[in-house]
Amino acid sequence: MKIAVAGTGYVGLVAGVCFADKGYDVTCVDVDEEKLELMRRGISPIYESGLEELMRKNNAAGRLHYTSDYKAAYKNADVIFIGVGTPEQPDGSANLTYITAAAKQIAESVERDCLVVVKSTVPVGTNDEVERLITAGLKHDVKIEVASNPEFLSQGSAVRDTLCAARVVIGTESETAEKILKELYAPFGIPIVSVNRRTAEMIKYACNDFLALKISYMNDIANLCELVGADIEDVAAAMAYDKRIGAGFLNAGTGYGGSCFPKDTKALLYLANKAGYELKTVRAAVEVNEEQKTSLFKKALKRLSSFENLKAAVLGLTFKPGTDDLREAPSLANIALLLDAGADICVYDPVGAANMKKKYPTELAYADTPEAALSGADVCFIFTEWDEIKGVSPKTYKKLMKTPLVFDGRNIYGKNEMSEAGVEYYSLGR
């Protein structure tokens, strides 16, 4: 079975590489020639564990190809996956420009019957519109069906999440489309949940927004714990025993970020409002998250009164470990506030610094190690729980900082161990 994939971001590239690894002939389509050349050399344009190894393996095997010639890629494909971005618009709705462009390119290119599969996260009803666009724009006498197959990837573990997924969700409107997708996924040996297209689209949003809600709930409880003298980590540990709740996403922190939760919560709110319904729980999750992002800055400002001419060390820039993605990362909001407040900022992140330099090429100092960032600092903020940061001993803060004052947004350290090391330490919910 010949597969073509539109888009080489997290969704498209990971899907294409994993399908190639299962023995399929896969062509990945992108408009950026420099990016394509990197991928042909086995270099991934995104930081994702295990991805480059699989790229090099399947490039060498001749199963994985990269091109900007979409007409050649789509011409004789059996299945075409759309894995392009659907970024957030100012009103919270999903920008479907790239989806529409891919649909039109497919319509003018296909010369045989094929199945078009939308893997991108899209509002309910988008697959219907994609089918309408393709059918209306066909240049050849062929039959095209459209199916939904949303991704459930976590950045940092996307390859594992694809090859060893808990389930595959497919949304189809015919037995033929359902059969093709089941056959396509057979080598993965993963349970398949088969529903109609609109239900598949909703499943994706329902899952992501539930996890976002869970994060915001725990952060809300953490804030209350601080006020009443409870410990959020003990609360979370006890909650995790309850199978109805589960152990995942119970850690308090500075809020969720990344390419999914922020835009998907807002997109579902937009969809609900358009349908005349208010999703109060999701709205609350968004509001709590926005407040939580700058909770550390507010704690520090209360303690210091002013950041003018103070050196602030920022450890961790990405929204979570295992990725170089800065989208909606809590570090961004806090760094902007610190700069406005007159702080001199030195940052450290093992993989995210290059992306931060695109935003702040000269305004920040960049350190190659956590220790270098801490040297001479008046205050330290921790936003990402990278192993490199967790490996810094409490005594190091005392030794290197001008004033050992630490605001930990990921609760990396124990309060007692920091106190014993002579560090003034603030965390969340403890």
N, C-alpha and C positions, 0 to 999 in steps of 0.2 A: 504494500500500500504506500503510495507516494503522498507525502505530507508537505504542505507549505505553511509557514507561520509569518503573519504580518506583525512586525514589531519585535525588537530585541532588547526589551527592558526586562525587569524581573519576571514578568508573566510569560512573555513570548520566548525569550532566550532559554529560560529554565525548562519550559515545556518542550521546546524543540530539541534541546540537548538530551533530555530524558527519553523522549520518543526515539531518538536516534540510538540511544543506548539499549533500547529494547529491540533493535534490529530494523527499524523503519528508515527509509530514505527521506531525509528532511532537508528542506531549503528554507533558510531564515531570510526574511526580506526587511531591509532598512534603507533609508535614504542617505545616511551618513557614510560616505566612502571611507573616511579615516577609521571610523568605528568598525566597518566591515573588514578592513585590512587587518586590524588588530585581532579580530575574531578568527580570521583565516590562519593567523599565526598562533592560535590557541590562547590568546590573551582576552580575558573577560573584561568588558567595559564596566562591570559592576563588581563590587566586593561581595563574594558569596562563597562560603565554605564548600569545597569539593567540586565547584563548577568548572574551573579551568582544567582539572584533571580529566573530567569527562569530555570536555571540549576537545582536548588534544587526542584522547583515545579515539573518539568518533570521527574527528577530522582525518586522522591517519587511516581509519578503516574505510574512508570514502562514503560514509553514510550521512555526513553533515556538511552542508554547503551554505554559503552566504552570498547574497546578491542584492543589488539595487534595481535589477531588472524584474519588476513585479510581473510583467506580462509573461516572461519566460517561466517564472516560478509558478504562476497560477494556471497557466495554459493547460497542462495535463495532470494537475493534482487531483488525487482522489478525495482528499480532505484538506480544507484550508482553515487554519485557526487564526482568529483575530485576537491578538494579544497586545494591542496598543494602549496608550495611557488614556485615562478619563479624568483629567484633573478637575479640581474644584473651581467653580466660577464664583464671582463676588457674591451672588445671591445664595450660594450653597449648593446649587444644582450641579450636576455632572456635565462637563464639557465633552460633547460627543463628536467634536469636529474630526478627530482622528478615526473614530469608528466609521463615520460617514465617508471619509476619504477612502478608507480601505474597502468599504462596500462598493463604491463606484469603480475602483480599480479592478476589483474582482469581477464585476459585471462586464467590463469591457475586455477582460482577458480570457476568461474560461472558455474552453473549446470542447469540453466533455462534461457529462453529468458529474456533479460532485456535491459534497456536503460541506457547508460553511458553518464553522463552530465559533461562537463568540465566547472567548475565555476571559475577556476583560470584565471588570465589575461595572455593570450598567443598570440604570433604572428599569423597573418592571415595565415591560412593553417594548423595550429597545429591540429585541430580536425580531419582533413583528415588523418594525420599521426597517430593519436591515434587510429582511426578506423582501419587503416592498421595493426598496431601493434597488436591490440586485435584480429582481424580476423585471422591473421597469427599464433597467439599463442594459440588459443582456444584448450582446452583439451577435451571438450565435444561437442556433436552435438547440439549446441544452436544457436539462432539468436541474434546478438548484434547490436544495433544501437547507434550512437554517436551524441550527440547534444551539442550546445554551449549555456550557460546561464550565461553570465558575471555578476559579482557583481558590485554594485555601492555604496559601503559602505564608509562612512566617519568615521575614527577612532574617538572614543569618542561618536558617536551616531549610531554605527553599528546596534544595535538591532532595534532602531526606523527606521533606513533606510531600514531594511529588512521587518519589519512588516507593515510599512506605506510608502513604496517606491512610487515614482512618476510613475514608470512603471517597468515592468519586460520585459527584452529582451530575446527572445529565438531564437536560430538559428538551424533549422532542415532541413533535406533533404528528409523527408517523412511525409505523413499525419499522420501516426501512431505515430511517435515521437512527432509531434506537438500536437496531441490529448492528449498524456500522460502528457506532460508538462502543457498544459492548465488545465487539470483535477487536476494535482498536486497543481497548484497555485490558483485554484478556491476559496479555503477557505480564501485566503488573500484579495480577492476583489479588486485587483489592475489591472489597464489597462495592457494588454499584447501586446507587439510589436513583431510580428512574421516575421522573415526574414530567409534567408539562413545562413548557418554556417559561411561562410567567412565574410558576412556582419555583423553578430553579433560580431565576433572577432574585426572587425574594429570599430564598434560603441564604444566599450569600450575604445580603444586607442584615438579615436577622442574626446570623452567626457573629459577624463582626461587631454589630452594635450591642449584642449581648455581652461580649467580652469587654467592650469599652465601658458599658454600664457597670460591669463587675469591678473594673479598675477604679472608676469614679466613686463607687459605693465604698470601697475599702479606704480610699483617700479621705472621704467624708468622715468615716468612722475613726480614722487615724487622727484627724483634726480634733474630733470630740475627745478621743483618748487623752490627748495632751491637756485638755482643759479639766478633765475629771480625775487624772492620775492613773489611768489604765495604760497597758502596754499593747500596742497594736500587733506586735509580733507574736505574743502569747495568744491574743485573740484569734489571729489568723491560723496559728498552729492548731488550736482547738476546733476551729471551723472546718479545717481540712479533713478531719476525721469523718465528717458527715458526707456520705457519698452523694447526697442530693445536691451538695454545694460544690464538692470537688476541690482539689488542692491548687489548681492553676489560677493565675491572675489574682492572687490574694495579697501580693506584696504592696505595701504602701510606698509611694514615691512622689515624684514631681509631675506626675501626669503622663498620659499616653501621647505619642507623636507618630511620626512615620508617614508612609504614603497611603495607608488604608483607613485606620480608625477615624482620624479627624475628618477626612472628606466623606467617608461612608456614613458617619453619623449625620452630618449636615445634609447629605444627599437624601437620606431617608426622611429627615425632617421636611425637606423641600417637597418630596413626593407626597408625604402625608398631608401637608398643608394644601397642596394642589388638589388632593382628593377630598378636601374639606374635613380633615381629621387632625387632631393634635396629639402627637406622641409625647406625652408629658415625661415619661421615664427617660427617653432618649434626650430630650431637651435638657433635663436635669443633669444628665451625664456630661453633656457638652459644657454646661455652665460651671459645674464643679471642676472640670478639667482646666478650663481657662483660668480659674482662680488658683488652682493648684500649681500651675506652671511657675508662678512667681512667688510661691509661698516662702521659699528660702531667702529670696532677696528681701522680702518684708521682715523676716526674722532678723536678718543681718542688719538691716537699716535701723530696726528698733534697738539693737544692741550697740551699734556704732554711731548712730545719728547722722554721720556723713561718710561718704567714700572719697571725698576730694583728696587727691594726691596719695591715696592708699594703693598699695600693690595687691591686686586680687589674683590668686591662682585659681584657674578653672580646670578641673580634672574631668575629662569626658565631655565630648561634644555631640556625638551621635545620639539618636533618640533611644538606642539600646545597644548592647554589645553585639558583635558579630556582623555588623554592617557599617558602611561608610555613609549611610543616608542621614542627612541633617533635616529633612523635611519635617516641620512642626516640632523639632526637638526642643525640649525645655531650655536647653543651653542658649538658644537664640534669643528668646525673650529676656532672659536674665543678663546676657552680655549687653544687649541694647540698653537695658536699664542702668547697668554698671558704667557703661561709657557715658551716658547722659549725666550720671552722677559724678563724673570726674575721676573715675578709677583708672589706674594703669593696670592692664590685664595681660597676664601670661597664661596661655592655654596649652593643654596637652591632650592628645587623643592618638591612639596607636594607628588608626587608619582614617579618621575623619578630618584631620588637619588640612589636607589638600583641598577638600571641598569648602572648608571654612575660609581658606585663603582667597577663594573666589569671591566671597562676600566681604571679607575684611582683609584686604591685601597688606595694609600698612597700619591699621588701627590697633592691631593686637600683636603681642610678641608670641612666638611659637617655640615651644620647648620640645626636645626630642625624648625626654624622660619625665616622669612625674616629679622626680627629685629636682630637676632643673626648674620646673615651673614653681615649685614650693620655695625655692631658695630666696630668702629675704622677704617673703610675702607677709602682709599684715592680716590677710584673711584668705581662707580657701573654701571653694564651693565644689562639691562632687555631684555630677549630673548623670554619669554613666558608670555602671558597675563592671567595667572591663577587668579581666584578671590582673592586668598590669597595674591597675590602680588598687585593687583589693590586696595586692601583694606588698603595698607600702605599709611598713610597720607603724604603729602609733608613735613610737619613739622618734621616727623620722620627721614627723610634723614638728615635734618639740625641738629637734636638733636644727632643722633647716629654716623654719619660719621665723621671721622677726617677732611676730606675735602668734603663738600657736592657737589660732581660732578657726575652727572647722565647722562648716555647715554641710551636712551629708544628706543629699536628696535620695539616697538609695539604701540608707541604713546598713552600710557595709560593716561598720565597727560596733563593738559592744560599748555601751556607755561607761562601764567600769574600767575597761582596759584603756580607754582614751583618758579617763580621769587620772588613772594611776600613772600614765605616761606624762602627765602634766599638760594635757591638751584641753582647752575649753571647747566642748563638743556639743553640737546641736543636731538632732536628727528629726525624723517625722513620726509622730504618734507614740513616742516613748517618753 
